[in-house]
């Protein structure tokens, strides 16, 4: 408290001097102010930093402290010329901004694509990054495609189909996906997607100038017959899917469909981009192996991100492909980013090869199950008409069908007014949605909040 009073006295004295002095006038030295106010040099320095931050004074090395020049007279800028220079907005921006928007204070978050802070292994990641930052070698330029040992870890996770030399490290799954779409397709080409599908994939495809064609999916994943028909009708050579706990609908590609999907891709002479974002988010049973594990002829382009299962700040992913497709991917990533920061790669490798990684995944599985069950129980209690949905065996979301005639976008806005944030289903479709849905996230709020969140959602729905 005394230190705060002393800082205030020094600041007030300096403000008075600044008010009557011309710009450039030299102010009393630290020694003079220390003697005048019977304060320590640390206190005086703190007061000076405060006024420097406010733009009232400036320090000049070796010369002292001076009254700062006043800012230039402010005028309203004329930025209208940019409308002509920029042209039309890029498609997909609005949806992505909505997806990544931060919730208002006091709202309960039933939306978002990242783990609640309580579920993130922040201490283990921080310790690994601290150790990595102290190693001089981690700050040096490494291979553009990423550390070989980290690429080897991702290759092992993909199964026997890929090797370390097939992989490239990327700053997050979205960056990897954007590069893959641009490397494997040209503007005007057709991209087949599950319907519904990941909003970020739709945005990246539209930004790349691709024509997006949806393929129906159900509780067993994408329908192979419809996929084959879409290849035949469009001549597409690229299919994007999430075979494991697909976002937003949560389905996992059923075992009896895996071979038929691979056959449809192979017969079309096409690539399948396998987005394995949820490999570490399985709640019930064991996750099936990636499609890339049984791909002898290089049709599968494998994408694996660690961000969803750890923390938003761990922007580390890998994408891999064999043959010329792999070379194109590596070239695209080099043009986009050069390489991922060395300390982050080193910290990632240390974390995923340590016992902390196994402990985290085990604890995460338990926590996600508790949150999923809490959300389901709240729906059965307050909105039973929304609880009759297939329950996903993993991932972060429930995909709930709304009563006939409900406007999902309007409901999401009404829910926000009630203090609960949900995401409407409409943006997740590449074409007209067959029904209205909400995506409800159970990974972003604690189980103790689920009942109140659904109470608020019920009020919005019945209003």
Buried (B, 14 or more C-beta within 10 A) or exposed (E): EEEEEBBEBBBEBBBEBBEEBEEEEEBBEBEEBBEEBEBEEEBBBBBBEBBBEEEBBBBEEEEEBBBBEEEEEEEEEEEEEEEEEEEEEEBBEEBBEBBEEEBEEEBBBBBBBBBBEEBBBBEBBEBBBEBBBEEEEBBEEBEBBBBEEBBBBBBEBBBEBBBBBBBBBBBBBBBBBBBBBBBBBEEEBBBBBBBBBBBBBBBBBBBBBBBBBBBBBEEBBBBBEBBBEBBEEBEBBBBBBBBBBBBBBBBBBBEEBBEBBBEBBEEBEBBBBBBBBBBBBBBEEEBBBBBBBBBEEBBBBBBBBBBBBBBBBBBBBBBBBBEEBBEBBBBBBBEBBEBBBBBBBBBBBBBBEBEBBEEBBEEBBEBBBBBBBBBBBBBEBBBEEBBEBEEBBBBBBBBBBBEEEBEBBEBBEBBBEBBBBBBBBBBBBBEEBEEBBBBBBBBBBBBEBBBBBBBBBBBBBEE
